[in-house]
């Protein structure tokens, strides 16, 4: 079972009422606030879009698709 499978199983057990926003900072790369991962979808922040607006759009997408989490940052794909 992959880490992604384990996370998905935990998300299903938890049954959140709304998507959780997870910001991944530090590690091997600088914090990337231009990319959000929601399930198998990736959203890219617009050049003139504020970070607050980007987070709101990512959370709205997660809600619309039934995803439990939005990941912003982390390692590049």
C-alpha positions in Angstrom: 0.0 0.0 0.0 1.5 3.4 -1.0 1.6 6.4 1.2 -1.1 8.1 -1.0 -3.4 5.0 -0.5 -2.8 5.2 3.2 -3.7 8.9 3.3 -6.8 8.3 1.2 -7.9 5.5 3.6 -7.4 7.8 6.6 -9.3 10.6 4.9 -12.3 8.3 4.3 -12.3 7.1 7.9 -12.3 10.7 9.2 -15.2 11.8 7.0 -14.5 15.6 7.3 -17.4 18.0 7.1 -15.2 20.3 4.9 -11.8 19.9 3.2 -8.7 20.4 5.2 -6.0 22.7 4.0 -2.5 21.3 4.5 0.5 23.6 3.8 3.8 21.7 3.4 6.8 23.9 4.2 10.5 23.2 4.5 12.4 20.1 3.5 14.2 19.7 0.2 12.6 22.6 -1.6 11.3 26.1 -0.9 7.6 26.5 -0.1 5.7 26.6 -3.4 2.5 28.5 -3.0 1.7 28.4 -6.7 0.4 24.8 -6.9 -2.4 23.0 -5.0 -3.0 19.2 -5.2 -6.5 18.0 -4.7 -6.9 14.3 -5.2 -5.5 13.7 -8.7 -6.1 17.3 -9.7 -3.5 20.1 -9.6 -4.5 23.8 -9.6 -2.0 26.5 -10.5 -2.2 30.0 -8.9 -2.8 32.8 -11.4 -0.1 35.4 -11.8 -2.3 38.2 -10.3 -4.2 35.9 -7.9 -3.6 36.5 -4.2 -2.6 33.6 -2.0 -5.9 34.0 0.0 -7.9 33.9 -3.2 -5.9 30.8 -4.4 -6.6 29.0 -1.1 -10.3 29.8 -1.3 -10.4 28.5 -5.0 -8.6 25.3 -4.0 -10.9 24.7 -1.1 -13.9 25.3 -3.3 -12.6 22.8 -5.8 -12.1 20.3 -3.1 -15.6 20.8 -1.8 -17.1 20.4 -5.3 -15.2 17.2 -6.0 -15.6 15.7 -2.5 -11.9 15.7 -1.7 -10.9 15.7 2.0 -7.7 17.6 1.7 -5.9 20.4 -0.3 -2.1 20.2 -0.3 -0.2 23.3 -1.1 3.6 23.1 -1.2 5.7 20.0 -0.8 7.9 18.4 -3.4 7.5 19.1 -7.0 5.6 16.4 -9.0 
